Amino acid sequence: MKFINYLASITGIGAYPLVSLFIFLLFFIAVGVFVFKGRKEYFKYLEELPLSNND
């Protein structure tokens, strides 16, 4: 028996791809809002952080 046959026998399995797509889209939108609404000073600080000698 192939793996696809095991998945087909589970009731309600069709909802999982839709739920995972919805979670991905929410995360992608949240990251986009964070980037576009973020302060430039904060991003400049993060950009220079690896180069600073302060611990």
N, C-alpha and C positions, 0 to 999 in steps of 0.2 A: 504494500500500500504506500502510495506516495504521500509526501508531506501536504500537498494541496488537498488531498482527500480528508486529512485530519482537520484542516481549517474549515472545510466545507461542512463538516459535521457539527461544528459549534454553532449554537443558535445565537443570533445577534452579532455575529462577527463583522458584519458590514458596517456597523457603527464605529468601529475602532479607527479605520482610515479617516473618516470624517472628523472625529474628535481630535485626532493627531494633527490634521490639517488646520483645524480651528486653533489649537494651541500654538502651532507654528506661526500662524498669521498674527495672533495676539502678541507673541514675543517679538516678531519682526516689526510690527507697528510700534510697540513700546520702545524698542531700540531706536527706531527712526525718530520718534518724538523726542527721546533723550538727546539724540545728536543734534537735531535742528533747533531745539529749545534751550540747549545747554549754553552756559556762559563761556565765552571765548577765553577768559582768564583761566578758568578751570582746565580747559583742554590744553592751553599753553603750559600750565603747571604740569599736567600729566605728560606732555610731550618732552619736557626738559627733565623730568624725574630720573630717567636712567643715566643722564649725564652729570647729575649733581654729585658732589663729593660728600655731602651731608648724609649721616646715617639716619 
